[in-house]
Each structure stands twice: as structure tokens, then as C-alpha cells.
């Protein structure tokens, strides 16, 4: 009897751990790339995900001056694998884009990327 109980516990742990992993959609690529650079004047920032998500919040900051960058136009609020925002042309400096998204099953995910803008 103990053997059946032990097998049942192992099965439950495996199912619960894989369900959590399936719920999240990782960011796969971005423009500009995380840790990369872009030329001064860039106006469109984009992130792409493994699975469709609904991006519910995007914040762009200039980290070397601790100031927010106004987002002029956000993407459509629907489930999508690619999401972009329009900002005023960025001056040289260091920036961070942070996002919050919701998966179709309701899981909330957060992430971000850092990049530099060069002359």
C-alpha cells in the first residue's frame, strides 16, 4: 500500500510542476536585443514571446538619468506573440523596458530588457 501512495505522490508532483512550466511564455527576442545597442533616434521597441500573451503594462526608463520615457503608442491589448510600443526618438543613453503580461490561463509574468542607445 505504501508503494501505491508513494507512486501517487510522485505523479502529483510531476503533474503540478509541468503544469506551472507550461503556463509561462518566455520572451524569445526583442528589438533592440537585451544587452544590445540601438542607434539614436530609435522609436519602436518590440518584444516577442514563445506563446501568445496579453501585455498589460510596459514601462520604459532611461536608467542613467532615472527618468521614465513616455510611451506614445502601445500595441493592441490582445493575445499575441509579438508586442511593440512607440516612443519619442531616444537619445544616447542607457534604457530599460519592463513588461507585465498575462498568459491565456491567467498566469501573470514579468520581464524586461536593458539596452543602450549610441550616437
Protein Blocks (a to p, Z undefined) as FASTA:
>chain_A
ZZmmmmmmmmmmmmmmmmmmmmpccdfbdcddehiacdehiabdcdddfbdcddfbdcdd
dfklopacddfbdcdddddfbdcdddddddedddddddddddfkopacdddddddddZZ
